[in-house]
């Protein structure tokens, strides 16, 4: 508000000086001589009020259009030319049978719809803030409720504006139906995504904050839109996945029913190492990693086979923050295993090959 007042400080001073001069002239001379100064001061105050009021319109282009429109209207109104100008605009019309629309009707409808849309935006923002603060409503239902309120308010504002200027929508029913059929065929994918988005919000299978995997994409749901879901990966990329893919494709939701996630890593040790000691060291090493849970789900280690050069093991551990990443936690556990095995003399074998060099005569050396 301070910034807006500073930008219009010249107009504010002009209003103060104009009305000061008007008051002095009213006291020391004939009142009729101060008429023009009073008119100019009134217009200046009206323009100043319009400048502050139109700050509610966020769109810069629309704000300028509203500014100029209101300035023109109040100028004509205080100059007593508004009725003549209204009659002139009403005479500029288009008539198709019984349907008649004039420039005055069109401008009145645009202004009224703009006012109603602004009021709908203010009410919808207030309602959305209240819904998001309600912890009893799940995140997916919050998104659905906010979208429903926005559609209802903006739709009501549009039809109220159309009806208030005298446009009969019943005559456009057949044309609207034909256009709707054409759009239905041309926008099948868009409509499918819209319906899929409603289904996702209703069945709560995916909600903002969930960690999902879809093909090669792994990340967490940031927002659920009407047409797509925004998935942010660990490397900062944001994928816009159509809602239809989330319904028809195989999606891994790492945090759907609970927050616990199990990870498996495989390793091998030499046949000369005690497998009981290896298992104990592996479990102890996993528990030293910060994000690995020790309670209520403790890591376990099992032998899964006897390989060509090693005894093969699987180490299973649990985490409850998949949004922190999976690769980094696996790397941390591998590093803890390396340190524990090196400290206790456990060797990790690797394939070895013997090479025999033959002489020219074919005898082996």
Beta strands, then each sheet from edge to edge (+ up, - down):
strand 1: 93-96
strand 2: 99-102
strand 3: 211-214
strand 4: 217-224
strand 5: 228-233
strand 6: 238-242
strand 7: 252-253
strand 8: 261-269
strand 9: 300-306
strand 10: 311-319
sheet 1: 1+ 2-
sheet 2: 6+ 5- 4+ 3- 7+
sheet 3: 8+ 10- 9+
end
